[in-house]
Amino acid sequence: MNLRHILMTGSFLVAASASTTMAADCAIDSGRLSIVGNEFPAIQTVARNAQACDGLSEAKANLTADHQKINLAGMQGDPAEYTTAIVANSSIVALMNEDVIRPLDDLVAAYGQDIPKNQLITINGQVMAVAFMANAQHLVYRKDILEQIGMEPPKTYEDMLTTAEKIRAEGILEYPLGGAYMAGWNLAQEFVNMYIGHGGDFYEPGTAQVSINNEAGLATLEMLKSLSAYMNPDYLTHDSNATSAEWEAGNVALMNMWGSRTGVLMDAEGSTPEVYENTMVGAPMTVAGGDSPASTLWWDGWTVAKNISDEDAAATFKAMKHGISSAILNNETMGEAVWMIEGYQPAPVNEGVFSAISMQTTPYPMLPHHGLLHTALGDNIADFLQGKESAEQALSDIEAAYMTAAKEKGFVN
């Protein structure tokens, strides 16, 4: 299967097409490279390959699940601590809003004319990032456990609840569901997914005026709460790493997880044959009878900091371009991501992301004000899930928090 004509957020197109193989020396005479980004395997591979370039006066990477808490501060100095941030649909917005990343048009013209245009993330007429992979959240399930209870992989969240109840009722697992429900960014992302699946619109048409305190918003919160009843009681502390660890320990049978994480779940490291040999991926699920997956389609890519010298900017651009060259592809890395790199051959582990693409999953909103709503969601959903307030009150709190922030930033009057 080829990854072709994937319509992502805005006006850009992403496809599994080619970056040509670069010279091993990366053509760098001097300059530094300092990367900040997430820590999953695909990004580790890119960072490792970029750091291998000769000629860099400095080559380091800080890959951490907390990257969104440190990348902005690390790029605001002069010079910036980080010369590049690896970002996605949502996380690039905060960096653009604070003017800490530079347009790449001049660097593309000088050193990147061979980068396919469909990898150049163009926002307001300027290239702001270079994409190297597609991603989405989708179903992951234990084949052996579903066979044991005589159930098919769920296609809807309602089916997931039914399956979870049967697993619990038959005494197989007390908490059969997993999910990255950590209060904050992760929990907000689950709301975004589920709200889209319910057909909700985040804003009044053509405005930044929030509009989630409605039937779709209420149904979204109720479904999140229903799912949480089948999760480990500590689910509000579980990010993708903790959820993956729960899976590898054999404590979970079903979850909605990032495609970029599934390779780790299906290898032998840190798990047992019973778990990794029976770990399977499925398509994103729908909800409430809708046709749109309750998920979002993403790209991951790299940027270049604004507050660095032209020498460092050029060195960073060349190194990161090498970092996403076909040199990174081998039997081990092929399954780490849906790569947008020449020579990529889709692996079974990536079938969930391909399903998300074929189902026309909605891209994550890349709007300058949406990060404010994401933050408000992450700060205010947990109280509802813990029974401390009603769904209506939670949605009111979210809208109030967003409006305060949006007015401060000038997005609404």
Steps between C-alpha positions, in 0.01 A plus 500: 500500500628847416430804712368744241297818502442540870321826564624637828423825682504819296598491136791259501516144372701218656603185319755223540723647238863560486785690642814412309790332673742756640876482517630341816686814600183716483707785345538677838816706568399637841200583716305331775201267521285483814175305470197498726216258434292208614666170588327230297712275274445678167621833640792330673602361161479842331697669778767232500548528125513881510761499778721268292585782258866598482599863540261593783663695782230365731253215452254417776135410553255526787222254421238484771128458553513850654626661179200732472573635849857595414526569127360853511714613793802334340451696178424842651858578604743685277666286390241227537599190694336278238568553132208280392178369649334188364130585492159384385177668385424642841838570653626719214225752571635607840847553353360708214281705733808592705715563189785265597530304174606642165351463152704246308456630145856636470650179644286287271615706202864466600521144629166326458383536142478120478255475791158412352256787526245277670735472799530876536249622757388835364308733732390846388716466190822412682670164554511449877587130536610191308279196562643149511223273629125463537333388822161429652345328799321173436395172657756265653371167631601163641403238244518210747270665756237590240510145369460371855174691544382444143496869402618680187722811522268794577420743222318748724555629850168349597638163387812565706291548814309179432824310447660648812202395710520142374874482572435623854196276551697192403771586751778546245594859584344738751613805303510388135518847341800726471549850370719809524260679735756689704346827616623779274597470136426127465152517649418804287605306190256222589223760523596646161488152344166408652340839431594473133354150496173643633494750214563803719633838387745666736422858400222707359547511121773737387588613852714410801187499718499161675193279466533167684235537773246306298362149449816379328713633786282334762499169312878520465554540873257220582679260265839589647362431847346169392833388357692610810291262713689212336845656544756478776384734781820700445411572137525877547876455551551284190660663196598301191810360670315380810217357289750314283664358812160378622449329166840333500433376853191321373257713700301637205305336215367800302604860453511797267870567436730695270623313193851624576492305826378165374839374381620492862191303602556237232870431560649262753675758716342560839213257450414131477411286196143469626464876470706609200408205279131576554520879467307612194401837353163602360334799344393807699161450660186703440244602761130582530419360157727751324703437187803711595763324713530624854865581436719761332756480221842648570833578343832523683778721372789724596548875526795739532532749785485874428742620769812328370777601261467442128789254531313295761179521298671364189674224694174402671309496172760280330527263794124460540463446128754219532306379804198425283691358204458145374815410695284446809294222342582141586319191626492640852378850421257425216220425745559801726284739302311574181812663358487758222838383376616337178529124544238472773307173492191493725515245781202318659554703817399812306169368369313703762636829366428393142144420606472846654609649169264288290210586732571871441566569865474870582836678544571654838395869485805712422352832609690769689244499781435126527794443733320719754194277482716188526652639820159590642374149426799339667460713811129446554385151396651305789260643759205365302658157458562487874140588577580841646275692260240447229571476129318829448717672761819354352412631154415841643833507681682404181331771296563761768869409525537508124322833461720662763813383322365581152415856604845548651655388171264712291324214321157612624371833626 
